[in-house]
Amino acid sequence: MVVVGGGIAGLAAAFFLRDEPVRVTVLEGSSRLGGKLSVSEVAGAAVDEGAEGLYIYRPRTTGLIADAGLGEKVVTASATSTAIWTRGALRPLPTGQFMGVPSDLDELAGSGLLSGVGVARAREDALRPAAERGGDVSVASFVAGRLGQEVVDRLVDPFLSEVCSGRSEDLSFEAMLAPLANASRSHASLAGAAGSLIPPPPAPGEERPPGIATIAGGLGTLPPVLAEAVRAAAPGSAVRTGTTVTALARTADGWRVTVDSAAGPESLDADAVIVATPAGPTAKLLATTPGTSAAVASLADIPYTGRTVVTLAYRRGALPASLAEQGVCGYRVPAVDGKLVKAVTFSTVKWPHMADDVDLVRCTLGRVGEEDALRRDDGDLVAVAAAEVAEATGLSGGPVATRVNRWEDALPQYTVGHLERVERIRASVAGMPGLAVCGAAYDGVGVGNCIASARKAARQIAGELRRKGS
């Protein structure tokens, strides 16, 4: 069988099929594997260029890492507290919040994040009748309708910007804040729904590890390990880069996959195909396959945006010690405050295993609608990032090393109606035996979401192949 795409979703899908009696070929069009997972050095330290953490409470995600032989390299964050840089100061993000939606309005009032008028408006949530909604709505319209626009601007929008560089007025409430959307159906107030999703504080003496983890050496070390496991799983299995799939066609026994590489065009016959590429390339491939027009149209409706990550290395001790003492591992910046940097991680505070001769600071720049500002050259972006970090934290001195990573069209935007689009895609693909799709375009942009999507696709194909062989 063939897996199209060598990012984390495609490699995970192939890895999940390693115990099946099937030869797997992974085809990746670019020159390297891993997609948005990649690691390189900054000031001598191995630092992720793309995704840098995952939720440890997803046992199937950590199970994949353990099965790949990297379980002993999983390290949890030592600090997970996030601040918001707004209204002239770094202010603590309330602990009583879920995905940026506050549950404790007294704590919110004390944080200084909102004006007095904004706090008063948020308190109206408890007095308003339960919201009635039919179809999907934007995050901004639903949250602002309950808690007011300031909550959207200074808490929820920064959260969504960090997750996918998106805008709350465009993004789907049902898709982006799914747990909250579900809980809101059984709670009169949105704050009450958020509170129902927040775990109770640990009991005295109870140790509860942070929910965020990474791999020592970076998440970017995972793809080559998965690729090697796929190659070793069955005789003839292969993982190829620089090989672009240009067409899919049904045959009497399965699929014909047309590819183009440095060696020229060729065709591969496969019992089944998993397509693990972004929405646009997936739509182009399915457009060559009769019977998938509904999927093609819905895939074309999923927009993408880019992300720019600037990594700054400072001399050790440049970061104010108070940040680590308070357990603050970073901060978010509301778009209404007019800054280009939208999220900052103090990497050597969050991940102590990285601490050496430098303090590492990771800056995420821009969001949807700010593409022109991000087209500036690397030097300009570094200067902006360093200046804004210094303004927010009082950090002393300039960086001793820097790195700029530009991820073009990296993040799908789950705009209003996304869940219905995904339903149409999957229903259309389900009509084609031996075909499955997976990746960030469907059920979540995080590493764990991509792995879960890959597992679902692998199980579907494994089941079909078993039935076909019986």
TIGUSE-632245 format. One record per residue (C-alpha): residue number from 1; x, y, z. Coordinates in steps of 0.5 Angstrom, whole numbers, padded with zeros to 4 digits. Example, Ala and Ser with C-alpha at 12.3 -4.5 7.8 and 13.67 -1.06 7.14 Angstrom:
<rs>
     n      c1      c2      c3
     1    0025   -0009    0016
     2    0027   -0002    0014
</rs>
This chain:
<rs>
     n      c1      c2      c3
     1    0000    0000    0000
     2    0002    0007   -0001
     3    0002    0013    0004
     4    0002    0020    0000
     5    0006    0025    0005
     6    0012    0024    0010
     7    0010    0029    0015
     8    0008    0027    0022
     9    0001    0024    0020
    10    0003    0020    0014
    11    0009    0017    0018
    12    0005    0016    0024
    13    0000    0012    0019
    14    0005    0008    0016
    15    0008    0006    0023
    16    0001    0004    0025
    17    0001   -0001    0020
    18    0008   -0004    0021
    19    0005   -0010    0024
    20    0000   -0011    0019
    21    0002   -0016    0013
    22    0003   -0011    0008
    23    0009   -0007    0005
    24    0008    0000    0006
    25    0011    0006    0001
    26    0011    0013    0004
    27    0012    0018   -0002
    28    0014    0025    0000
    29    0015    0031   -0005
    30    0020    0035   -0001
    31    0027    0033    0000
    32    0026    0032    0007
    33    0021    0028    0012
    34    0017    0031    0018
    35    0013    0037    0015
    36    0013    0042    0021
    37    0017    0038    0025
    38    0024    0040    0024
    39    0030    0041    0029
    40    0036    0045    0028
    41    0042    0048    0032
    42    0041    0055    0035
    43    0048    0058    0039
    44    0050    0050    0040
    45    0043    0048    0042
    46    0038    0043    0039
    47    0032    0047    0038
    48    0025    0046    0034
    49    0024    0050    0028
    50    0016    0048    0028
    51    0012    0045    0033
    52    0015    0044    0040
    53    0011    0041    0045
    54    0005    0036    0046
    55    0000    0034    0051
    56    0002    0028    0055
    57   -0005    0026    0057
    58   -0006    0024    0050
    59   -0004    0017    0052
    60   -0004    0014    0045
    61    0001    0020    0043
    62    0006    0018    0048
    63    0004    0011    0046
    64    0007    0012    0039
    65    0013    0015    0042
    66    0014    0010    0047
    67    0013    0005    0041
    68    0018    0008    0037
    69    0023    0007    0042
    70    0023    0014    0045
    71    0019    0014    0051
    72    0025    0015    0056
    73    0027    0021    0052
    74    0020    0024    0054
    75    0021    0030    0058
    76    0015    0035    0061
    77    0015    0042    0062
    78    0018    0045    0069
    79    0013    0051    0068
    80    0007    0052    0064
    81    0004    0059    0067
    82    0003    0064    0061
    83    0002    0071    0062
    84   -0002    0076    0057
    85    0002    0082    0055
    86   -0003    0088    0055
    87   -0005    0094    0058
    88    0002    0096    0059
    89    0004    0090    0063
    90    0005    0082    0063
    91   -0001    0080    0067
    92   -0002    0073    0069
    93   -0007    0069    0065
    94   -0013    0067    0070
    95   -0012    0060    0072
    96   -0020    0059    0072
    97   -0020    0059    0064
    98   -0021    0054    0059
    99   -0018    0056    0052
   100   -0018    0063    0054
   101   -0025    0063    0057
   102   -0026    0065    0064
   103   -0030    0061    0069
   104   -0028    0065    0075
   105   -0030    0073    0074
   106   -0027    0075    0081
   107   -0020    0072    0079
   108   -0021    0075    0072
   109   -0023    0082    0075
   110   -0016    0082    0079
   111   -0012    0080    0074
   112   -0012    0087    0071
   113   -0013    0084    0064
   114   -0020    0087    0063
   115   -0022    0094    0064
   116   -0028    0096    0069
   117   -0033    0096    0064
   118   -0030    0090    0061
   119   -0031    0086    0067
   120   -0038    0089    0068
   121   -0040    0086    0061
   122   -0037    0079    0063
   123   -0041    0079    0069
   124   -0047    0079    0065
   125   -0046    0072    0062
   126   -0049    0069    0069
   127   -0055    0074    0068
   128   -0057    0072    0061
   129   -0061    0067    0058
   130   -0058    0060    0056
   131   -0056    0061    0049
   132   -0060    0058    0043
   133   -0056    0056    0037
   134   -0057    0052    0031
   135   -0052    0052    0026
   136   -0044    0053    0027
   137   -0042    0061    0029
   138   -0036    0064    0030
   139   -0032    0064    0036
   140   -0032    0071    0037
   141   -0040    0072    0036
   142   -0041    0067    0041
   143   -0036    0069    0046
   144   -0037    0076    0045
   145   -0045    0075    0046
   146   -0044    0072    0053
   147   -0038    0075    0056
   148   -0037    0081    0052
   149   -0032    0083    0046
   150   -0026    0085    0051
   151   -0026    0077    0053
   152   -0025    0076    0046
   153   -0020    0081    0045
   154   -0015    0080    0051
   155   -0016    0072    0052
   156   -0019    0068    0047
   157   -0016    0071    0041
   158   -0009    0071    0043
   159   -0010    0063    0045
   160   -0013    0062    0038
   161   -0007    0066    0035
   162   -0002    0062    0038
   163   -0006    0055    0036
   164   -0007    0057    0029
   165   -0005    0064    0027
   166   -0012    0065    0026
   167   -0018    0070    0028
   168   -0023    0069    0032
   169   -0028    0073    0028
   170   -0027    0067    0022
   171   -0026    0061    0026
   172   -0031    0056    0028
   173   -0034    0056    0035
   174   -0036    0048    0034
   175   -0029    0046    0031
   176   -0024    0050    0035
   177   -0027    0050    0042
   178   -0030    0044    0041
   179   -0030    0041    0048
   180   -0033    0048    0050
   181   -0038    0048    0045
   182   -0041    0041    0047
   183   -0041    0044    0055
   184   -0044    0050    0053
   185   -0050    0046    0051
   186   -0052    0044    0058
   187   -0050    0050    0062
   188   -0053    0057    0062
   189   -0047    0061    0063
   190   -0041    0060    0058
   191   -0037    0061    0064
   192   -0040    0056    0068
   193   -0039    0051    0062
   194   -0031    0053    0062
   195   -0031    0052    0069
   196   -0034    0045    0068
   197   -0028    0043    0064
   198   -0023    0045    0069
   199   -0020    0040    0073
   200   -0020    0041    0080
   201   -0014    0043    0084
   202   -0009    0037    0086
   203   -0010    0035    0093
   204   -0005    0036    0099
   205    0001    0032    0097
   206   -0002    0030    0091
   207    0003    0031    0085
   208    0000    0033    0078
   209    0006    0033    0073
   210    0005    0039    0067
   211    0001    0037    0061
   212    0006    0039    0056
   213    0012    0035    0054
   214    0017    0034    0049
   215    0022    0030    0047
   216    0030    0031    0049
   217    0033    0033    0043
   218    0027    0036    0040
   219    0020    0034    0037
   220    0024    0034    0030
   221    0027    0028    0032
   222    0021    0024    0032
   223    0020    0023    0024
   224    0027    0020    0022
   225    0025    0015    0028
   226    0018    0013    0025
   227    0021    0013    0018
   228    0027    0008    0020
   229    0021    0003    0023
   230    0017    0003    0017
   231    0023    0001    0013
   232    0024   -0004    0018
   233    0017   -0007    0018
   234    0017   -0011    0012
   235    0021   -0013    0006
   236    0020   -0008    0001
   237    0017   -0003    0005
   238    0020    0004    0003
   239    0020    0012    0005
   240    0022    0016   -0001
   241    0023    0024   -0001
   242    0023    0028   -0007
   243    0018    0024   -0010
   244    0011    0027   -0012
   245    0005    0024   -0013
   246    0001    0027   -0019
   247   -0005    0022   -0020
   248   -0009    0017   -0017
   249   -0013    0012   -0021
   250   -0018    0006   -0019
   251   -0016   -0001   -0022
   252   -0019   -0007   -0021
   253   -0015   -0009   -0015
   254   -0014   -0003   -0012
   255   -0010    0004   -0014
   256   -0005    0006   -0019
   257   -0001    0012   -0016
   258    0003    0016   -0021
   259    0009    0019   -0019
   260    0015    0024   -0021
   261    0022    0024   -0019
   262    0029    0026   -0021
   263    0029    0019   -0024
   264    0023    0021   -0028
   265    0015    0019   -0028
   266    0013    0012   -0026
   267    0007    0008   -0023
   268    0006    0004   -0017
   269    0000   -0001   -0016
   270   -0003   -0001   -0009
   271   -0008   -0005   -0005
   272   -0010    0002   -0001
   273   -0008    0009   -0001
   274   -0007    0014    0005
   275   -0007    0021    0003
   276   -0004    0025    0009
   277   -0002    0032    0005
   278   -0005    0039    0006
   279   -0012    0040    0004
   280   -0010    0044   -0003
   281   -0005    0038   -0005
   282   -0010    0033   -0003
   283   -0016    0036   -0007
   284   -0011    0036   -0013
   285   -0010    0029   -0012
   286   -0017    0027   -0011
   287   -0019    0031   -0017
   288   -0016    0026   -0021
   289   -0021    0021   -0018
   290   -0028    0020   -0021
   291   -0033    0020   -0015
   292   -0030    0025   -0010
   293   -0032    0031   -0013
   294   -0036    0033   -0006
   295   -0029    0032   -0002
   296   -0025    0036   -0008
   297   -0030    0042   -0007
   298   -0030    0042    0001
   299   -0022    0041    0001
   300   -0022    0047   -0003
   301   -0026    0051    0002
   302   -0021    0050    0007
   303   -0016    0056    0008
   304   -0009    0056    0010
   305   -0004    0061    0013
   306    0003    0061    0014
   307    0007    0062    0021
   308    0014    0065    0022
   309    0018    0063    0028
   310    0024    0067    0031
   311    0028    0064    0036
   312    0033    0069    0040
   313    0039    0066    0044
   314    0041    0071    0049
   315    0047    0070    0054
   316    0045    0066    0060
   317    0042    0070    0066
   318    0039    0075    0061
   319    0032    0073    0062
   320    0029    0076    0069
   321    0030    0071    0074
   322    0023    0073    0077
   323    0020    0070    0071
   324    0023    0063    0072
   325    0021    0064    0080
   326    0014    0065    0078
   327    0014    0059    0074
   328    0012    0064    0067
   329    0014    0060    0061
   330    0012    0065    0056
   331    0006    0070    0054
   332    0001    0072    0049
   333    0000    0078    0046
   334   -0007    0081    0044
   335   -0008    0083    0037
   336   -0011    0089    0039
   337   -0005    0092    0042
   338   -0002    0092    0035
   339    0005    0088    0036
   340    0007    0084    0031
   341    0010    0078    0036
   342    0003    0074    0038
   343    0006    0069    0043
   344    0013    0068    0046
   345    0016    0062    0050
   346    0022    0062    0054
   347    0024    0056    0052
   348    0030    0055    0057
   349    0025    0056    0063
   350    0020    0052    0060
   351    0025    0046    0058
   352    0030    0046    0063
   353    0034    0040    0060
   354    0035    0045    0054
   355    0039    0050    0059
   356    0046    0051    0058
   357    0050    0057    0056
   358    0044    0061    0053
   359    0037    0063    0055
   360    0033    0061    0049
   361    0027    0065    0047
   362    0022    0063    0042
   363    0017    0068    0038
   364    0011    0067    0034
   365    0010    0073    0029
   366    0004    0075    0026
   367   -0003    0072    0024
   368   -0008    0072    0018
   369   -0008    0079    0015
   370   -0001    0081    0017
   371    0002    0077    0011
   372    0005    0083    0009
   373    0009    0085    0015
   374    0012    0078    0015
   375    0015    0079    0008
   376    0020    0083    0011
   377    0027    0081    0011
   378    0030    0076    0017
   379    0034    0082    0020
   380    0028    0086    0021
   381    0024    0081    0024
   382    0029    0079    0029
   383    0030    0087    0031
   384    0022    0087    0032
   385    0022    0081    0036
   386    0028    0083    0040
   387    0025    0090    0041
   388    0018    0087    0043
   389    0021    0082    0048
   390    0025    0087    0051
   391    0019    0092    0052
   392    0015    0086    0055
   393    0020    0083    0060
   394    0026    0088    0061
   395    0031    0083    0058
   396    0038    0086    0058
   397    0042    0086    0052
   398    0041    0084    0045
   399    0041    0076    0042
   400    0048    0073    0041
   401    0045    0068    0036
   402    0038    0068    0032
   403    0034    0064    0027
   404    0028    0065    0023
   405    0023    0060    0020
   406    0018    0062    0015
   407    0013    0056    0015
   408    0009    0058    0008
   409    0001    0056    0008
   410    0003    0051    0015
   411   -0004    0052    0018
   412   -0011    0050    0016
   413   -0016    0055    0018
   414   -0022    0052    0021
   415   -0027    0057    0019
   416   -0035    0057    0020
   417   -0038    0051    0018
   418   -0031    0047    0018
   419   -0034    0040    0021
   420   -0040    0040    0016
   421   -0034    0040    0011
   422   -0030    0035    0014
   423   -0036    0031    0014
   424   -0037    0032    0007
   425   -0030    0030    0005
   426   -0030    0023    0009
   427   -0037    0021    0006
   428   -0034    0022   -0001
   429   -0028    0019    0001
   430   -0031    0013    0004
   431   -0035    0011   -0002
   432   -0028    0010   -0005
   433   -0025    0003   -0002
   434   -0018    0003    0000
   435   -0018    0010    0000
   436   -0017    0014    0007
   437   -0015    0021    0009
   438   -0011    0024    0015
   439   -0007    0030    0017
   440   -0008    0037    0020
   441   -0014    0039    0016
   442   -0019    0035    0019
   443   -0019    0034    0027
   444   -0014    0039    0030
   445   -0007    0042    0028
   446   -0003    0040    0034
   447    0002    0034    0034
   448   -0003    0029    0038
   449   -0009    0031    0033
   450   -0005    0029    0027
   451   -0003    0023    0030
   452   -0010    0021    0032
   453   -0012    0022    0025
   454   -0007    0018    0022
   455   -0009    0012    0027
   456   -0016    0013    0025
   457   -0014    0012    0018
   458   -0009    0006    0019
   459   -0015    0003    0022
   460   -0020    0004    0017
   461   -0015    0001    0012
   462   -0012   -0005    0016
   463   -0020   -0007    0017
   464   -0021   -0006    0009
   465   -0015   -0010    0007
   466   -0016   -0016    0012
   467   -0023   -0016    0010
   468   -0021   -0016    0002
   469   -0016   -0022    0004
   470   -0021   -0026    0008
</rs>
